[in-house]
């Protein structure tokens, strides 16, 4: 077993990040007419973007496909090695091909490219060698040339795959803006998990899980306590005789009343309510409720349908759904 070489870990890590950051920054010089035409070609494509590659480039290709699909650009991955053993059948007439390779000269690429071109599909090459077979044969070239790998032997794909990934992100973000892809569109493709909930979960979806505790202006202290206790939210709305919202009473209001020594038998709701409760409409996003609670340093909001009180959303609802 070899003796372990003593290294300065922080120094190596920082050098790696510096090299990769510089490589990504250098890509800006390659945002040229070919890149612009590639964005337009994909944006107007009636089919899908078929992304192919081999080795580490194949892994980057799969990530690019995932990003494109999740942001409204139909894409599929086709491994370059599998393509010549039957997977070429997935290519349809209106598809565009994006082939990713650092060297642009791997045997699989040299076999794949002529076959794709024989189908008549447009070929975009993402390549780190502008003198390569892939660069010469592509209709459009996305240049991802890097000066060196972060690997100390200049062998393991590190800087080069980072550059490919960044170029793919640049392509995807241009397509997002081209199509006017919004957060609402994004939510359609991300219904699961915390991210999805932040984008689609509405205040009304959570408030309807509770009863809507309420008392009248003239309700007695006993009625108020029973209503707050049964609702288990530490709060009740106070309504006018015409059902319009008049105010709010929290368990904190009850404690403050007791601390002041006010005779309990004479207390009615309007004596202790706050007259300007914080509210939110039922069709707003739950994440907006969280922002409003944080802004006012409170734990609940009264939920309205237009001007009518319909319930309460509590901080615990947001915690339970993983919004926080």
Secondary structure, DSSP 8 states (H G I E B T S, - for coil): --------HHHHHHHHHHHHHHHHHHGGGG-SHHHHHHHHHHHT-SS-EEEEE-THHHHHHHHHHHHHHHTT--EEEEEHHHHTTTGGGG--TT-EEEEEESSS--HHHHHHHHHHHHHT--EEEEES-TTSHHHHH-SEEEE---S--SSTTS-SSSHHHHHHHHHHHHHHHHHHHHHT--HHHHHHH--SHHHHHHHH-BHHHHHTTS---EEETT-BHHHHHHHHHHHTSSEEEEE-TTS-EEEEEEHHHHHHHHHTT--GGG-BHHHH-BSS--EEETTSBHHHHHHHHHHHT-SEEEEEETTEEEEEEEHHHHHHTT--
